Amino acid sequence: MKESNEELVGLLEKMLVIREFETTVQKHFAEGEIPGFVHLYLGEEAVGVGACSALKEEDYITSTHRGHGHLLARGGDIKKTMAEIFGKATGYNKGKGGSMHIADVSLGILGANGIVGAGLPIAAGSGISAQILGKESVTICFFGDGASNRGTFHEAINLASVWNLPVVFVCENNMYGISMPQYRADGRKGQNIKDVSDRAVAYGISGVTVDGNDVMAVREAVIEAVKKARANGGPSLVECKTYRWRGHFEGDPTVYRPDEELEQWKKKDPIDRFVKVLKDQEILDDEGYKELRDKVKGQIDEALQFVQDSPEPDVSEITTDVYYGGAE
Amino acid sequence: MKKLSYAEALRLAMEEEMNRDSSVFVMGEDVGVFGGCFGVTGDLVEKFGEDRVRDTPITETAIVGSAVGAAMTGSRPVAEIMFAGFLGVAMDEIFNQAAKMCYMTGGQAHVPMVLRIPDGAGIGAAAQHSERTEAWVTHVPGLKVVYPSNPADAKGLLKAAIRDEDPVMFFEHKILYNHVGDVPEEDDYIVPLGKGEIKREGSDVTIVATGIEVSHALEAAEQLAEEGIDVEVIDPRTLVPLDIDMIMKSVEKTGKLLIASEETKRGSFASEIAAEVAEEGLFYLEQPIKRVCAPDAPVPFSSVLEQAYLPNPKKIADAVREMF
């Protein structure tokens, strides 16, 4: 697939939005302005952006506890996203979901999920709907290396395989499930295989591992998998190796990993790398990049202002939406 | 009207709804060519094909979890968990996913799915295939909980559940599957969720019962009538939402309340009804509320133990006699 320059810069812009958004959330969380806990997507931007760029409007995604990036990559409104994280009435979920449940369902986002691995069966179900309703929609299921050890991983991928469901299982292998390394030669580890994608063979589906800090590599692999799913070729597993720059949650002291490891991964910053590619191809120059960053910064500032101007939810909302009240 | 068994009435409800709405589909273990572990899905696969009557692997977590995902994306799954005792395998999908999705998304998403759950003891199936689990799910905001006691209600309630916009936990007592009764034949025969029914009018004592206990209570009521005790039997039919007004009115009339349930007593839904009446209707009561439940023990295997364990018409009648 040959992307237009505009499309390529669009991918960079989305990654910049996520970077700036998460950096801002980090700051305001540290200042005690955000309740609960937040799991930031810093360092993993290329996965969400690359994968979502392979989708059409009628497609779906399931997200995770680390879901801000997925929502923004899918085209979520920055203001409503920020407002939800601050618990405001104007947030996507009316302040009832917060960081871990943030979603724009109208964009085909079937919830962000606070239960690790819960999205996999839900994604399979979305695939069933495509078959029942005769739709050509494809569902991307984002999950982490930690989730790949859960029973939901096994049951959902097995079901997707035997029923040939149009689902692309995108594993964001950020190397750690909280403090547990996904794999290493010695010591504690979550699994005894280097690549999560090795598991695909057990389900009779294709599995690949790509550089999750290379937005074009993610995009190409997921485009392939989506194309196959849409053509009734069944599910695939795409593992994207990446690294979370922050702890599992904000406040995690990350005592379980060496500082040098983080420094090594920061050298593989998905944004710096893609900027270099665009500059080398003369698609973007220094001035253009600065303009882009200023534009994104402006959007985040607007979102913060929106939060400032937004009301808290009314306490009468506590018992609404327990059951469905109909479309608004 | 047509004479049908409870199982046939359930199948008819599914068939009618599948004919009416092409987004309705059935899935579960052995629901296809095998016809369902208790024969409830029967020949549906011949009528609708394997796409809409989906035989799953043994995979309760994925059955419920994928039903949630399908329901969120425009389908109306009617999923079956073969035995209530298997609910634990899919509990996250029930109480964290199906139940909370609407709320967590601020009402953006909703989950119009039905989970059919055969439950109850009486066939020597022992502890993991016999228990009553309705209290596990009535406790969870966001779920609706239904429990039909006869074939007509089975049909009308299942159709209502399939048309409902929220996740419905639909309990079916295994002993009831072969019970036969008159079932309305109309396609639009619906028993709305949240409306109880007075199965027998009476003036001396109120028995609230669901599922199999309705038959037991009615049998007890016949015995007691001969002794001059006029029993009112109320079947709420849905536990969530609960027709508490109907129960309260009856208690106001009779002044006495007995709740019959095969559940183990502690933390049961019977306890919830007792609490509701104690909270809002204490002054209607002439004496303490009684609960006739199973003891707080797993369901035993031996027929002797199992029969002694279960509530029955005699135990209900004896408990009522103690109130006079």
Boltz contact constraints between the chains, C-beta under 6 A:
constraints:
  - contact:
      token1: [A, 93]
      token2: [B, 105]
      max_distance: 6.0
  - contact:
      token1: [A, 93]
      token2: [B, 106]
      max_distance: 6.0
  - contact:
      token1: [A, 94]
      token2: [B, 106]
      max_distance: 6.0
  - contact:
      token1: [A, 96]
      token2: [B, 106]
      max_distance: 6.0
  - contact:
      token1: [A, 97]
      token2: [B, 104]
      max_distance: 6.0
  - contact:
      token1: [A, 101]
      token2: [B, 104]
      max_distance: 6.0
  - contact:
      token1: [A, 103]
      token2: [B, 105]
      max_distance: 6.0
  - contact:
      token1: [A, 105]
      token2: [B, 105]
      max_distance: 6.0
  - contact:
      token1: [A, 105]
      token2: [B, 108]
      max_distance: 6.0
  - contact:
      token1: [A, 105]
      token2: [B, 109]
      max_distance: 6.0
  - contact:
      token1: [A, 110]
      token2: [B, 72]
      max_distance: 6.0
  - contact:
      token1: [A, 115]
      token2: [B, 92]
      max_distance: 6.0
  - contact:
      token1: [A, 115]
      token2: [B, 96]
      max_distance: 6.0
  - contact:
      token1: [A, 118]
      token2: [B, 97]
      max_distance: 6.0
  - contact:
      token1: [A, 121]
      token2: [B, 62]
      max_distance: 6.0
  - contact:
      token1: [A, 121]
      token2: [B, 65]
      max_distance: 6.0
  - contact:
      token1: [A, 121]
      token2: [B, 66]
      max_distance: 6.0
  - contact:
      token1: [A, 122]
      token2: [B, 65]
      max_distance: 6.0
  - contact:
      token1: [A, 122]
      token2: [B, 68]
      max_distance: 6.0
  - contact:
      token1: [A, 122]
      token2: [B, 69]
      max_distance: 6.0
  - contact:
      token1: [A, 124]
      token2: [B, 66]
      max_distance: 6.0
  - contact:
      token1: [A, 125]
      token2: [B, 66]
      max_distance: 6.0
  - contact:
      token1: [A, 125]
      token2: [B, 68]
      max_distance: 6.0
  - contact:
      token1: [A, 125]
      token2: [B, 69]
      max_distance: 6.0
  - contact:
      token1: [A, 125]
      token2: [B, 70]
      max_distance: 6.0
  - contact:
      token1: [A, 126]
      token2: [B, 69]
      max_distance: 6.0
  - contact:
      token1: [A, 126]
      token2: [B, 73]
      max_distance: 6.0
  - contact:
      token1: [A, 128]
      token2: [B, 66]
      max_distance: 6.0
  - contact:
      token1: [A, 128]
      token2: [B, 70]
      max_distance: 6.0
  - contact:
      token1: [A, 129]
      token2: [B, 70]
      max_distance: 6.0
  - contact:
      token1: [A, 129]
      token2: [B, 73]
      max_distance: 6.0
  - contact:
      token1: [A, 129]
      token2: [B, 74]
      max_distance: 6.0
  - contact:
      token1: [A, 129]
      token2: [B, 75]
      max_distance: 6.0
  - contact:
      token1: [A, 132]
      token2: [B, 25]
      max_distance: 6.0
  - contact:
      token1: [A, 132]
      token2: [B, 75]
      max_distance: 6.0
  - contact:
      token1: [A, 133]
      token2: [B, 74]
      max_distance: 6.0
  - contact:
      token1: [A, 151]
      token2: [B, 61]
      max_distance: 6.0
  - contact:
      token1: [A, 152]
      token2: [B, 61]
      max_distance: 6.0
  - contact:
      token1: [A, 155]
      token2: [B, 59]
      max_distance: 6.0
  - contact:
      token1: [A, 155]
      token2: [B, 61]
      max_distance: 6.0
  - contact:
      token1: [A, 155]
      token2: [B, 62]
      max_distance: 6.0
  - contact:
      token1: [A, 156]
      token2: [B, 62]
      max_distance: 6.0
  - contact:
      token1: [A, 159]
      token2: [B, 59]
      max_distance: 6.0
  - contact:
      token1: [A, 159]
      token2: [B, 62]
      max_distance: 6.0
  - contact:
      token1: [A, 321]
      token2: [B, 102]
      max_distance: 6.0
  - contact:
      token1: [A, 321]
      token2: [B, 103]
      max_distance: 6.0
  - contact:
      token1: [A, 321]
      token2: [B, 106]
      max_distance: 6.0
  - contact:
      token1: [A, 321]
      token2: [B, 107]
      max_distance: 6.0
  - contact:
      token1: [A, 322]
      token2: [B, 103]
      max_distance: 6.0
  - contact:
      token1: [A, 322]
      token2: [B, 141]
      max_distance: 6.0
  - contact:
      token1: [A, 322]
      token2: [B, 142]
      max_distance: 6.0
  - contact:
      token1: [A, 323]
      token2: [B, 166]
      max_distance: 6.0
  - contact:
      token1: [A, 324]
      token2: [B, 102]
      max_distance: 6.0
  - contact:
      token1: [A, 324]
      token2: [B, 110]
      max_distance: 6.0
  - contact:
      token1: [A, 324]
      token2: [B, 165]
      max_distance: 6.0
  - contact:
      token1: [A, 324]
      token2: [B, 166]
      max_distance: 6.0
  - contact:
      token1: [A, 325]
      token2: [B, 107]
      max_distance: 6.0
